[in-house]
Structures are given as C-alpha cells and as structure tokens.
C-alpha cells in the first residue's frame, strides 16, 4: 500500500479595491501600495507577475497572493 502524507496550505489574497471608473493616478497609487505591501510581507523583490489588476462590474481590483 502506498504511503502518503496530508498537507494543508493557506492562500491569502490581499486586495486593493477602487471604484470603476478610476483615473490613472488613483490606480497607480493603489498599485504602488500593493507593490510595497508585497515586498514588506515577502521580504524580497517583486517579480514581474506578483501583483495583478483585474476588474468586476463596478470595481478595479489590484491584488497579490500570499501562500502559507
């Protein structure tokens, strides 16, 4: 019989939400805040794809993920 072990991992998604529409300066400020928070939490530089921007019907969502 095969041996196995169970693992539990947690994914925390940090979101920064703006109303849609938002101007470029507002999006830039929120993105900069997310970028800095990611660097502070991870203790290393940010890769090109660490912080993402998406949208919902009436929101612009900037987010990054933290795996534990």
Buried (B, 14 or more C-beta within 10 A) or exposed (E): EEEEEEEEEEEEEBEBBBEEEBEEEEBEEBBEEBBEBBBEEEEEEBEEEBBEBEEEEEEBBBBBEEEE
